[in-house]
């Protein structure tokens, strides 16, 4: 759903820019804009999902290997700051 929503939102913005800058535009202009937007959106969505999947995998591996969930490795208190 994020691909569809972001593609449509960026396409509408790109269409307004295209309409303001060109006297005449056609199907191939819009097709190129769609392809570039889709490639860019896929790249940024995949970066975030891959990072989240890596964090989840690390947590679940440590959770399965540690018999007591309370003993999971936590951040050392000296590295935290009070807000």
PyMOL commands that place a pseudoatom at each C-alpha (Angstrom):
pseudoatom trace, name=CA, resn=UNK, resi=1, chain=A, elem=C, hetatm=0, pos=[0.000, 0.000, 0.000]
pseudoatom trace, name=CA, resn=UNK, resi=2, chain=A, elem=C, hetatm=0, pos=[2.871, 2.351, 0.684]
pseudoatom trace, name=CA, resn=UNK, resi=3, chain=A, elem=C, hetatm=0, pos=[4.145, 1.886, -2.864]
pseudoatom trace, name=CA, resn=UNK, resi=4, chain=A, elem=C, hetatm=0, pos=[0.757, 2.736, -4.355]
pseudoatom trace, name=CA, resn=UNK, resi=5, chain=A, elem=C, hetatm=0, pos=[0.126, 5.744, -2.115]
pseudoatom trace, name=CA, resn=UNK, resi=6, chain=A, elem=C, hetatm=0, pos=[3.579, 7.263, -2.582]
pseudoatom trace, name=CA, resn=UNK, resi=7, chain=A, elem=C, hetatm=0, pos=[3.577, 6.574, -6.322]
pseudoatom trace, name=CA, resn=UNK, resi=8, chain=A, elem=C, hetatm=0, pos=[0.235, 8.318, -6.810]
pseudoatom trace, name=CA, resn=UNK, resi=9, chain=A, elem=C, hetatm=0, pos=[1.218, 11.263, -4.583]
pseudoatom trace, name=CA, resn=UNK, resi=10, chain=A, elem=C, hetatm=0, pos=[4.546, 11.753, -6.364]
pseudoatom trace, name=CA, resn=UNK, resi=11, chain=A, elem=C, hetatm=0, pos=[2.932, 11.297, -9.787]
pseudoatom trace, name=CA, resn=UNK, resi=12, chain=A, elem=C, hetatm=0, pos=[0.395, 14.035, -9.068]
pseudoatom trace, name=CA, resn=UNK, resi=13, chain=A, elem=C, hetatm=0, pos=[3.211, 16.350, -7.963]
pseudoatom trace, name=CA, resn=UNK, resi=14, chain=A, elem=C, hetatm=0, pos=[5.295, 15.428, -10.995]
pseudoatom trace, name=CA, resn=UNK, resi=15, chain=A, elem=C, hetatm=0, pos=[2.341, 15.971, -13.307]
pseudoatom trace, name=CA, resn=UNK, resi=16, chain=A, elem=C, hetatm=0, pos=[1.850, 19.512, -11.971]
pseudoatom trace, name=CA, resn=UNK, resi=17, chain=A, elem=C, hetatm=0, pos=[5.548, 20.286, -12.476]
pseudoatom trace, name=CA, resn=UNK, resi=18, chain=A, elem=C, hetatm=0, pos=[5.508, 18.722, -15.953]
pseudoatom trace, name=CA, resn=UNK, resi=19, chain=A, elem=C, hetatm=0, pos=[2.410, 20.695, -16.926]
pseudoatom trace, name=CA, resn=UNK, resi=20, chain=A, elem=C, hetatm=0, pos=[3.958, 23.962, -15.707]
pseudoatom trace, name=CA, resn=UNK, resi=21, chain=A, elem=C, hetatm=0, pos=[7.284, 23.484, -17.515]
pseudoatom trace, name=CA, resn=UNK, resi=22, chain=A, elem=C, hetatm=0, pos=[6.388, 21.895, -20.859]
pseudoatom trace, name=CA, resn=UNK, resi=23, chain=A, elem=C, hetatm=0, pos=[4.135, 23.175, -23.636]
pseudoatom trace, name=CA, resn=UNK, resi=24, chain=A, elem=C, hetatm=0, pos=[3.219, 19.688, -24.716]
pseudoatom trace, name=CA, resn=UNK, resi=25, chain=A, elem=C, hetatm=0, pos=[3.836, 16.344, -23.075]
pseudoatom trace, name=CA, resn=UNK, resi=26, chain=A, elem=C, hetatm=0, pos=[2.777, 12.861, -23.915]
pseudoatom trace, name=CA, resn=UNK, resi=27, chain=A, elem=C, hetatm=0, pos=[2.480, 9.328, -22.733]
pseudoatom trace, name=CA, resn=UNK, resi=28, chain=A, elem=C, hetatm=0, pos=[6.233, 8.684, -22.738]
pseudoatom trace, name=CA, resn=UNK, resi=29, chain=A, elem=C, hetatm=0, pos=[6.891, 11.638, -20.453]
pseudoatom trace, name=CA, resn=UNK, resi=30, chain=A, elem=C, hetatm=0, pos=[4.427, 10.300, -17.914]
pseudoatom trace, name=CA, resn=UNK, resi=31, chain=A, elem=C, hetatm=0, pos=[5.726, 6.741, -18.321]
pseudoatom trace, name=CA, resn=UNK, resi=32, chain=A, elem=C, hetatm=0, pos=[9.289, 7.891, -17.614]
pseudoatom trace, name=CA, resn=UNK, resi=33, chain=A, elem=C, hetatm=0, pos=[8.147, 9.803, -14.539]
pseudoatom trace, name=CA, resn=UNK, resi=34, chain=A, elem=C, hetatm=0, pos=[6.291, 6.724, -13.252]
pseudoatom trace, name=CA, resn=UNK, resi=35, chain=A, elem=C, hetatm=0, pos=[9.337, 4.475, -13.735]
pseudoatom trace, name=CA, resn=UNK, resi=36, chain=A, elem=C, hetatm=0, pos=[11.733, 6.897, -12.015]
pseudoatom trace, name=CA, resn=UNK, resi=37, chain=A, elem=C, hetatm=0, pos=[9.329, 7.459, -9.111]
pseudoatom trace, name=CA, resn=UNK, resi=38, chain=A, elem=C, hetatm=0, pos=[8.742, 3.716, -8.680]
pseudoatom trace, name=CA, resn=UNK, resi=39, chain=A, elem=C, hetatm=0, pos=[12.482, 2.940, -8.653]
pseudoatom trace, name=CA, resn=UNK, resi=40, chain=A, elem=C, hetatm=0, pos=[13.161, 5.695, -6.118]
pseudoatom trace, name=CA, resn=UNK, resi=41, chain=A, elem=C, hetatm=0, pos=[10.272, 4.727, -3.838]
pseudoatom trace, name=CA, resn=UNK, resi=42, chain=A, elem=C, hetatm=0, pos=[11.227, 1.045, -3.908]
pseudoatom trace, name=CA, resn=UNK, resi=43, chain=A, elem=C, hetatm=0, pos=[14.822, 1.883, -2.968]
pseudoatom trace, name=CA, resn=UNK, resi=44, chain=A, elem=C, hetatm=0, pos=[13.843, 3.948, 0.086]
pseudoatom trace, name=CA, resn=UNK, resi=45, chain=A, elem=C, hetatm=0, pos=[11.081, 1.605, 1.271]
pseudoatom trace, name=CA, resn=UNK, resi=46, chain=A, elem=C, hetatm=0, pos=[13.418, -1.397, 1.016]
pseudoatom trace, name=CA, resn=UNK, resi=47, chain=A, elem=C, hetatm=0, pos=[16.136, 0.340, 3.045]
pseudoatom trace, name=CA, resn=UNK, resi=48, chain=A, elem=C, hetatm=0, pos=[13.726, 0.861, 5.949]
pseudoatom trace, name=CA, resn=UNK, resi=49, chain=A, elem=C, hetatm=0, pos=[12.162, -2.592, 5.784]
pseudoatom trace, name=CA, resn=UNK, resi=50, chain=A, elem=C, hetatm=0, pos=[15.542, -4.341, 5.576]
pseudoatom trace, name=CA, resn=UNK, resi=51, chain=A, elem=C, hetatm=0, pos=[16.828, -2.430, 8.618]
pseudoatom trace, name=CA, resn=UNK, resi=52, chain=A, elem=C, hetatm=0, pos=[13.686, -3.281, 10.602]
pseudoatom trace, name=CA, resn=UNK, resi=53, chain=A, elem=C, hetatm=0, pos=[13.932, -6.932, 9.597]
pseudoatom trace, name=CA, resn=UNK, resi=54, chain=A, elem=C, hetatm=0, pos=[17.570, -7.055, 10.716]
pseudoatom trace, name=CA, resn=UNK, resi=55, chain=A, elem=C, hetatm=0, pos=[16.725, -5.589, 14.114]
pseudoatom trace, name=CA, resn=UNK, resi=56, chain=A, elem=C, hetatm=0, pos=[13.840, -8.003, 14.552]
pseudoatom trace, name=CA, resn=UNK, resi=57, chain=A, elem=C, hetatm=0, pos=[15.982, -10.998, 13.571]
pseudoatom trace, name=CA, resn=UNK, resi=58, chain=A, elem=C, hetatm=0, pos=[18.732, -10.008, 16.007]
pseudoatom trace, name=CA, resn=UNK, resi=59, chain=A, elem=C, hetatm=0, pos=[16.240, -9.565, 18.831]
pseudoatom trace, name=CA, resn=UNK, resi=60, chain=A, elem=C, hetatm=0, pos=[14.458, -12.864, 18.162]
pseudoatom trace, name=CA, resn=UNK, resi=61, chain=A, elem=C, hetatm=0, pos=[17.736, -14.797, 17.891]
pseudoatom trace, name=CA, resn=UNK, resi=62, chain=A, elem=C, hetatm=0, pos=[18.908, -13.438, 21.211]
pseudoatom trace, name=CA, resn=UNK, resi=63, chain=A, elem=C, hetatm=0, pos=[15.467, -14.092, 22.727]
pseudoatom trace, name=CA, resn=UNK, resi=64, chain=A, elem=C, hetatm=0, pos=[15.577, -17.738, 21.609]
pseudoatom trace, name=CA, resn=UNK, resi=65, chain=A, elem=C, hetatm=0, pos=[19.158, -18.299, 22.807]
pseudoatom trace, name=CA, resn=UNK, resi=66, chain=A, elem=C, hetatm=0, pos=[18.728, -16.646, 26.208]
pseudoatom trace, name=CA, resn=UNK, resi=67, chain=A, elem=C, hetatm=0, pos=[16.791, -18.905, 28.596]
pseudoatom trace, name=CA, resn=UNK, resi=68, chain=A, elem=C, hetatm=0, pos=[15.664, -16.008, 30.790]
pseudoatom trace, name=CA, resn=UNK, resi=69, chain=A, elem=C, hetatm=0, pos=[14.130, -13.091, 28.906]
pseudoatom trace, name=CA, resn=UNK, resi=70, chain=A, elem=C, hetatm=0, pos=[15.050, -10.709, 31.733]
pseudoatom trace, name=CA, resn=UNK, resi=71, chain=A, elem=C, hetatm=0, pos=[18.758, -11.347, 31.139]
pseudoatom trace, name=CA, resn=UNK, resi=72, chain=A, elem=C, hetatm=0, pos=[18.790, -10.083, 27.548]
pseudoatom trace, name=CA, resn=UNK, resi=73, chain=A, elem=C, hetatm=0, pos=[21.674, -7.755, 26.875]
pseudoatom trace, name=CA, resn=UNK, resi=74, chain=A, elem=C, hetatm=0, pos=[20.656, -4.153, 27.367]
pseudoatom trace, name=CA, resn=UNK, resi=75, chain=A, elem=C, hetatm=0, pos=[22.367, -0.864, 26.597]
pseudoatom trace, name=CA, resn=UNK, resi=76, chain=A, elem=C, hetatm=0, pos=[24.946, 0.063, 29.223]
pseudoatom trace, name=CA, resn=UNK, resi=77, chain=A, elem=C, hetatm=0, pos=[23.534, 2.881, 31.409]
pseudoatom trace, name=CA, resn=UNK, resi=78, chain=A, elem=C, hetatm=0, pos=[26.615, 5.043, 30.884]
pseudoatom trace, name=CA, resn=UNK, resi=79, chain=A, elem=C, hetatm=0, pos=[25.678, 5.356, 27.177]
pseudoatom trace, name=CA, resn=UNK, resi=80, chain=A, elem=C, hetatm=0, pos=[22.193, 6.696, 27.874]
pseudoatom trace, name=CA, resn=UNK, resi=81, chain=A, elem=C, hetatm=0, pos=[21.424, 10.326, 28.503]
pseudoatom trace, name=CA, resn=UNK, resi=82, chain=A, elem=C, hetatm=0, pos=[18.586, 11.865, 30.480]
pseudoatom trace, name=CA, resn=UNK, resi=83, chain=A, elem=C, hetatm=0, pos=[16.175, 13.883, 28.389]
for i in range(1, 83): cmd.bond("trace and resi %d" % i, "trace and resi %d" % (i + 1))
show_as sticks, trace
zoom trace
